[in-house]
Amino acid sequence: MRAALVAVIVGLLACTDAPAPAPLTEFIVVASDSVFWVRSEAEGIRVRSAPMLLAQLDGRFHELYVTDDDRSYYDATFLGQHLYARDLISGDSTLLLSDTVMFALAEAYGRAHPEERPLTIEEEGAANPRIMGTADIAILDVHGPWVSFEYLTDVDAVGARSRHSAEQGVLDLRTGKRATLFTLFGASEAARLASLGFRETSFHLDVIDRAPVVHFTGIQRDSEEPAGVTSLDTEKVLSPDWWTPLLPHYADSVTPSERRWTREGFALRARPAPVGELRISIALVDDREGEWLLGTVPAPLHRVLWVDPAIAGDSTRTALTTAFNEAALYSEEARVVRAPRAAPRATRGYSAVVFPAASRKGTSTVRPSLARRSSPVNASRASRPRSLASRE
């Protein structure tokens, strides 16, 4: 009898100590310079990162990337850029924005110097070329089908006036067309915003308190000084219809030290990593505050793209796997982490620190890390895709 009772007690203790499964979910965290693909399944939690930028539109994922367009001569550097969006499933890329300034300058230089020819990939230019022209396209953020960008051009030439231009705008990810206040918000809101006296196309989109805002900026044209884009004003707008599907991308609970994305039966929680680290700790928590740590991501954390099982199938996951495999070649930062199905542990206390602001992403531009050069070098002359994080 006593032996049977002991067996029952041991069995109960074994059940009590058995690891509890983590909530089943799948999502992609978009951080400052990388994306993190999280899959919590019965077998465990898998977290994979890659230095690229992904957008989600109608359940499909698109990679945004920039390519160099080098049209340099021996004594004149002309380095332009092009911005593309690639559908991960079809593999088709759409040209969203193309620099035309460096192309025009290179064409004019070629006509003025018919005895010279453009450099090949294997050739190097002068250490200090007489003309240095560069274009830089950077993505500020993505909100559904709308891509906010910054476009800078800089031209310096010996014996000539320097020329610097800077502007911001919004592009339609589906077509590459430039968005206006009317296309984004309709006639009534567009008229109200236009009445404030700002340029109708000189702005980028931002998010404050889960709602879209318009951040107006000035335009610089052929200035002698590289002043860059001037920030003017931020205006709240009535949320358009296209904004509603984007609400789950942003935390529905925000405090100075924590953000949460609430889902059925669980939540994704983000908190600052230990003081001194510009990183954010993310974890899954259930209704009883059980916790499954997922690791840290670089601040700021822009948004969370949920992989809907009703939409995502084998083609989506195959496409994501291929994209992450390819992105592993962009830099040495990509990694795969496998977490065992461990028991949740109680939430512990933490030091309250100010959470990195997520509402003014335009102030922390996500841009390519481009190594501008005084002379064309083999490593950077090839026309190849670049993510918003460096693919060097």
VEXDO-350124 format. One line per 5 residues: number of its first residue (from 1); their letters; for each residue x, y, z of C-alpha. Coordinates in Angstrom, 3 decimals. Layout:
N
NUM = a = X,Y,Z ~ ... .
This chain:
392
1 = mraal = 0.000,0.000,0.000 ~ 2.794,2.375,0.997 ~ 4.709,1.539,-2.192 ~ 1.628,2.323,-4.292 ~ 1.188,5.669,-2.505 .
6 = vaviv = 4.827,6.567,-3.119 ~ 4.431,5.708,-6.789 ~ 1.408,8.003,-7.066 ~ 3.276,10.876,-5.372 ~ 6.297,10.427,-7.642 .
11 = gllac = 4.007,10.413,-10.656 ~ 2.345,13.652,-9.553 ~ 5.698,15.319,-9.001 ~ 6.840,14.200,-12.429 ~ 3.751,15.748,-13.974 .
16 = tdapa = 4.322,18.966,-12.044 ~ 7.937,19.229,-13.217 ~ 7.164,18.379,-16.840 ~ 8.096,21.187,-19.243 ~ 5.116,23.248,-20.345 .
21 = paplt = 4.918,23.887,-24.085 ~ 5.475,27.404,-25.355 ~ 2.583,29.121,-27.168 ~ 2.393,28.031,-30.794 ~ 3.025,30.993,-33.041 .
26 = efivv = 5.117,32.302,-35.927 ~ 6.206,35.864,-36.656 ~ 9.014,38.082,-37.941 ~ 10.488,40.873,-35.859 ~ 11.752,43.848,-37.874 .
31 = asdsv = 14.566,45.529,-35.940 ~ 16.997,48.317,-36.775 ~ 19.264,46.395,-39.140 ~ 17.943,42.830,-39.243 ~ 14.863,40.641,-39.277 .
36 = fwvrs = 14.254,37.756,-36.845 ~ 12.073,34.819,-37.852 ~ 10.541,33.123,-34.810 ~ 8.749,29.770,-35.043 ~ 7.351,28.298,-31.824 .
41 = eaegi = 6.246,24.736,-32.552 ~ 5.659,21.527,-30.661 ~ 9.294,20.547,-31.226 ~ 10.645,23.771,-29.714 ~ 11.384,27.382,-30.558 .
46 = rvrsa = 13.506,28.329,-33.536 ~ 14.862,31.867,-33.969 ~ 16.729,32.830,-37.104 ~ 18.101,36.242,-38.066 ~ 19.317,37.865,-41.261 .
51 = pmlla = 20.588,41.332,-42.240 ~ 17.776,42.322,-44.576 ~ 14.477,44.195,-44.603 ~ 11.154,42.443,-45.180 ~ 7.764,43.965,-45.901 .
56 = qldgr = 4.427,42.151,-45.700 ~ 1.618,42.800,-48.134 ~ -1.561,40.722,-48.389 ~ 0.141,37.889,-46.529 ~ 3.121,37.768,-48.895 .
61 = fhely = 6.642,38.807,-47.976 ~ 8.833,41.117,-50.012 ~ 12.504,41.916,-49.591 ~ 13.558,45.527,-50.099 ~ 17.100,45.989,-51.348 .
66 = vtddd = 19.390,48.487,-53.053 ~ 21.842,47.859,-55.888 ~ 24.829,49.947,-56.930 ~ 25.086,51.325,-60.463 ~ 28.738,52.214,-61.029 .
71 = rsyyd = 29.474,54.180,-64.202 ~ 32.894,55.501,-63.203 ~ 35.797,56.591,-65.412 ~ 39.452,56.663,-64.386 ~ 39.339,60.258,-63.182 .
76 = atflg = 35.592,60.544,-62.455 ~ 33.492,58.498,-60.031 ~ 29.753,58.182,-60.728 ~ 28.067,55.785,-58.303 ~ 24.271,55.603,-58.448 .
81 = qhlya = 21.743,53.326,-56.786 ~ 18.433,51.598,-57.491 ~ 15.787,50.467,-55.021 ~ 13.872,47.213,-55.604 ~ 11.151,45.142,-53.958 .
86 = rdlis = 11.308,41.362,-54.534 ~ 8.378,39.015,-54.007 ~ 9.907,36.100,-52.100 ~ 7.561,33.489,-53.583 ~ 7.691,34.474,-57.264 .
91 = gdstl = 11.193,35.912,-57.159 ~ 10.046,38.851,-59.288 ~ 11.566,42.247,-58.489 ~ 9.906,45.627,-59.001 ~ 12.014,48.740,-59.520 .
96 = llsdt = 10.746,51.295,-57.023 ~ 13.237,54.130,-57.375 ~ 16.163,54.739,-59.693 ~ 18.852,57.381,-59.411 ~ 19.083,59.358,-62.640 .
101 = vmfal = 21.571,62.039,-61.608 ~ 24.696,59.865,-61.756 ~ 23.508,58.309,-65.020 ~ 23.081,61.757,-66.620 ~ 26.456,62.979,-65.337 .
106 = aeayg = 28.229,59.872,-66.626 ~ 26.573,60.244,-70.039 ~ 27.587,63.914,-70.213 ~ 31.142,63.088,-69.135 ~ 31.399,60.419,-71.818 .
111 = rahpe = 30.298,62.848,-74.528 ~ 32.740,65.498,-73.290 ~ 35.626,62.996,-73.132 ~ 35.171,60.631,-76.092 ~ 38.752,59.423,-75.757 .
116 = erplt = 37.955,57.882,-72.345 ~ 35.907,54.794,-71.586 ~ 34.053,53.575,-68.474 ~ 36.050,51.377,-66.118 ~ 35.428,47.665,-66.088 .
121 = ieeeg = 34.875,45.728,-62.874 ~ 38.514,44.692,-62.801 ~ 39.889,48.220,-63.223 ~ 40.623,50.803,-60.550 ~ 40.294,54.528,-60.882 .
126 = aanpr = 42.450,57.410,-59.713 ~ 43.184,57.660,-55.988 ~ 41.813,61.220,-56.007 ~ 39.467,61.616,-58.983 ~ 38.712,65.096,-60.249 .
131 = imgta = 34.976,64.360,-60.043 ~ 33.260,62.466,-57.226 ~ 29.541,61.828,-57.637 ~ 27.490,59.529,-55.414 ~ 23.805,58.814,-54.846 .
136 = diail = 22.385,57.235,-51.710 ~ 18.891,55.758,-51.438 ~ 17.780,54.845,-47.911 ~ 14.519,53.417,-46.627 ~ 13.130,55.205,-43.597 .
141 = dvhgp = 10.345,52.707,-42.932 ~ 7.635,50.570,-44.502 ~ 3.931,50.711,-43.671 ~ 1.996,48.084,-45.578 ~ 2.256,48.979,-49.266 .
146 = wvsfe = 3.964,52.336,-48.624 ~ 7.752,52.741,-48.526 ~ 9.151,55.966,-47.056 ~ 12.560,56.809,-48.509 ~ 15.358,59.368,-48.521 .
151 = yltdv = 17.323,60.172,-51.661 ~ 20.643,62.029,-51.460 ~ 23.064,63.035,-54.224 ~ 26.487,64.607,-53.778 ~ 28.737,65.886,-56.570 .
156 = davga = 32.143,67.445,-55.945 ~ 34.508,68.422,-58.760 ~ 37.879,70.144,-58.881 ~ 37.451,73.686,-60.147 ~ 33.652,73.514,-60.147 .
161 = rsrhs = 30.814,74.264,-57.754 ~ 29.693,71.404,-55.486 ~ 26.103,70.200,-55.860 ~ 24.128,68.503,-53.101 ~ 20.467,67.473,-53.183 .
166 = aeqgv = 18.245,65.765,-50.627 ~ 14.593,64.797,-50.508 ~ 12.175,62.377,-48.889 ~ 9.011,60.790,-50.179 ~ 6.750,57.742,-50.213 .
171 = ldlrt = 6.552,55.021,-52.870 ~ 3.915,52.416,-53.637 ~ 5.588,49.045,-53.092 ~ 3.254,47.455,-55.642 ~ 3.974,49.803,-58.543 .
176 = gkrat = 6.900,52.052,-57.665 ~ 4.754,55.158,-58.193 ~ 5.317,58.205,-56.003 ~ 2.548,58.568,-53.424 ~ 0.780,61.850,-52.729 .
181 = lftlf = -1.288,62.961,-49.775 ~ -4.376,62.292,-51.892 ~ -3.438,58.683,-52.730 ~ -2.580,57.996,-49.104 ~ -5.381,59.727,-47.212 .
186 = gasea = -8.092,60.820,-49.638 ~ -9.295,64.206,-50.826 ~ -10.459,65.684,-47.515 ~ -7.323,64.927,-45.484 ~ -5.076,65.826,-48.409 .
191 = arlas = -6.732,69.244,-48.701 ~ -6.378,69.857,-44.965 ~ -2.705,68.900,-44.944 ~ -1.980,70.897,-48.095 ~ -3.537,73.966,-46.498 .
196 = lgfre = -0.738,73.914,-43.911 ~ 1.606,75.156,-46.623 ~ 3.967,72.190,-46.949 ~ 4.961,70.523,-50.198 ~ 2.522,67.790,-51.130 .
201 = tsfhl = 5.190,65.179,-51.928 ~ 7.965,66.127,-49.493 ~ 7.210,63.941,-46.483 ~ 7.543,60.480,-45.016 ~ 5.183,58.364,-42.946 .
206 = dvidr = 5.661,57.643,-39.278 ~ 3.744,56.014,-36.413 ~ 2.765,57.486,-33.054 ~ 0.498,55.570,-30.667 ~ -0.382,52.958,-33.326 .
211 = apvvh = -1.648,55.674,-35.658 ~ -0.084,57.065,-38.846 ~ 1.362,60.553,-38.953 ~ 2.875,62.626,-41.748 ~ 6.334,64.031,-41.152 .
216 = ftgiq = 6.908,66.957,-43.531 ~ 10.448,67.734,-44.679 ~ 12.170,70.324,-46.795 ~ 13.835,69.674,-50.150 ~ 17.417,70.591,-50.966 .
221 = rdsee = 18.244,71.208,-54.635 ~ 21.800,71.672,-55.962 ~ 23.024,73.328,-52.792 ~ 26.703,74.094,-52.398 ~ 26.628,72.776,-48.831 .
226 = pagvt = 25.511,69.199,-47.969 ~ 22.860,70.263,-45.424 ~ 20.584,67.260,-46.005 ~ 16.852,66.986,-45.426 ~ 15.273,69.582,-43.131 .
231 = sldte = 12.605,68.422,-40.680 ~ 9.592,70.733,-40.696 ~ 6.543,69.425,-38.848 ~ 4.628,66.277,-37.895 ~ 0.865,66.119,-38.413 .
236 = kvlsp = -1.622,63.523,-37.219 ~ -4.035,62.176,-39.812 ~ -7.269,60.246,-39.830 ~ -6.365,56.582,-40.193 ~ -7.214,55.417,-43.745 .
241 = dwwtp = -8.682,52.021,-44.583 ~ -5.282,50.566,-45.479 ~ -4.069,51.201,-41.925 ~ -6.475,48.806,-40.164 ~ -4.700,45.572,-41.274 .
246 = llphy = -1.420,47.035,-40.004 ~ -2.525,47.543,-36.398 ~ -1.309,44.075,-35.239 ~ 2.193,45.072,-36.350 ~ 2.441,47.549,-33.478 .
251 = adsvt = 2.292,46.941,-29.733 ~ -1.164,47.392,-28.220 ~ 0.234,47.912,-24.719 ~ 3.051,50.412,-24.232 ~ 4.747,51.627,-21.059 .
256 = pserr = 8.092,53.403,-20.608 ~ 9.758,50.051,-19.935 ~ 7.736,47.479,-21.883 ~ 5.738,46.841,-25.033 ~ 3.324,43.977,-25.680 .
261 = wtreg = 1.659,42.500,-28.710 ~ -1.389,40.678,-27.361 ~ -2.525,37.510,-29.100 ~ -5.077,34.861,-28.167 ~ -3.766,33.120,-25.049 .
266 = falra = -0.327,34.732,-25.039 ~ 1.638,37.884,-25.792 ~ 4.968,38.910,-27.237 ~ 6.799,41.086,-24.740 ~ 9.688,43.444,-25.456 .
271 = rpapv = 11.856,45.065,-22.801 ~ 15.179,46.896,-22.821 ~ 18.196,44.649,-22.459 ~ 20.585,45.410,-19.561 ~ 21.662,49.022,-19.305 .
276 = gelri = 24.512,49.823,-21.654 ~ 23.297,47.575,-24.461 ~ 21.380,49.073,-27.369 ~ 19.327,45.919,-27.666 ~ 15.831,44.771,-26.751 .
281 = sialv = 14.979,41.507,-25.028 ~ 11.931,39.709,-26.445 ~ 9.970,36.864,-24.895 ~ 6.720,34.965,-25.209 ~ 4.490,35.061,-22.122 .
286 = ddreg = 1.277,33.158,-21.494 ~ -1.801,34.204,-19.524 ~ -0.143,33.058,-16.286 ~ 2.996,35.113,-17.003 ~ 5.043,32.062,-17.857 .
291 = ewllg = 8.002,33.231,-19.905 ~ 10.003,31.860,-22.844 ~ 12.968,34.058,-23.640 ~ 13.684,34.420,-27.367 ~ 16.883,36.476,-27.171 .
296 = tvpap = 17.685,40.090,-27.963 ~ 17.368,42.228,-31.079 ~ 19.058,45.552,-31.905 ~ 17.084,48.666,-30.967 ~ 14.813,50.055,-32.109 .
301 = lhrvl = 12.251,47.329,-32.704 ~ 10.140,48.661,-35.572 ~ 7.262,46.193,-35.884 ~ 6.170,42.546,-35.819 ~ 4.910,40.774,-38.942 .
306 = wvdpa = 2.665,37.854,-37.970 ~ 2.745,34.784,-40.185 ~ -0.921,33.841,-40.461 ~ -1.246,30.031,-40.717 ~ -4.439,30.501,-42.717 .
311 = iagds = -2.445,32.300,-45.421 ~ 1.091,31.008,-45.038 ~ 1.753,27.599,-46.496 ~ 4.711,25.584,-47.671 ~ 5.418,28.113,-50.443 .
316 = trtal = 5.716,30.978,-47.939 ~ 8.024,29.099,-45.591 ~ 10.105,27.765,-48.465 ~ 10.477,31.305,-49.791 ~ 11.429,32.623,-46.353 .
321 = ttafn = 13.954,29.820,-45.876 ~ 15.551,30.589,-49.237 ~ 15.680,34.317,-48.490 ~ 17.296,33.754,-45.086 ~ 19.807,31.329,-46.605 .
326 = eaaly = 20.770,33.880,-49.252 ~ 20.947,36.677,-46.706 ~ 23.445,34.640,-44.707 ~ 25.949,35.589,-47.425 ~ 25.360,39.319,-46.914 .
331 = seear = 27.330,39.516,-43.665 ~ 28.633,37.402,-40.808 ~ 25.831,38.487,-38.487 ~ 23.226,35.937,-39.577 ~ 22.792,33.083,-37.167 .
336 = vvrap = 20.442,30.265,-36.207 ~ 19.474,29.570,-32.608 ~ 17.624,26.469,-31.490 ~ 15.832,26.649,-28.141 ~ 14.636,23.488,-26.365 .
341 = raapr = 11.073,23.219,-25.160 ~ 11.820,24.358,-21.630 ~ 9.453,25.027,-18.774 ~ 8.370,28.627,-18.323 ~ 9.879,30.481,-15.439 .
346 = atrgy = 8.413,33.198,-13.310 ~ 8.940,36.781,-14.361 ~ 11.641,38.423,-12.304 ~ 12.070,42.052,-11.348 ~ 13.947,44.424,-13.635 .
351 = savvf = 15.397,47.890,-13.524 ~ 13.088,50.457,-15.052 ~ 14.734,52.221,-17.969 ~ 13.334,54.329,-20.724 ~ 12.258,52.084,-23.579 .
356 = paasr = 13.704,53.050,-26.972 ~ 11.052,55.113,-28.739 ~ 9.384,53.351,-31.637 ~ 7.266,56.246,-32.844 ~ 9.927,58.350,-34.587 .
361 = kgtst = 11.653,55.791,-36.741 ~ 12.544,58.453,-39.278 ~ 15.143,59.744,-36.840 ~ 17.008,56.432,-36.881 ~ 17.228,55.770,-40.583 .
366 = vrpsl = 17.551,52.225,-41.789 ~ 20.046,52.582,-44.588 ~ 22.721,50.582,-46.411 ~ 26.188,50.707,-44.973 ~ 27.957,51.857,-48.116 .
371 = arrss = 31.707,52.226,-48.223 ~ 32.141,55.339,-50.352 ~ 35.504,55.430,-51.966 ~ 37.958,57.899,-53.438 ~ 38.690,55.433,-56.199 .
376 = pvnas = 36.648,52.556,-57.633 ~ 37.799,49.244,-56.183 ~ 36.981,45.758,-57.320 ~ 35.117,44.806,-54.158 ~ 32.525,47.548,-54.499 .
381 = rasrp = 32.224,48.025,-58.249 ~ 30.095,44.970,-59.018 ~ 26.401,45.719,-59.442 ~ 24.914,43.477,-56.787 ~ 21.972,43.625,-54.408 .
386 = rslas = 22.339,45.320,-51.059 ~ 19.929,45.025,-48.202 ~ 19.206,47.922,-45.894 ~ 21.811,46.403,-43.684 ~ 25.182,46.010,-45.307 .
391 = re = 25.603,43.017,-47.606 ~ 29.368,43.479,-47.685 .
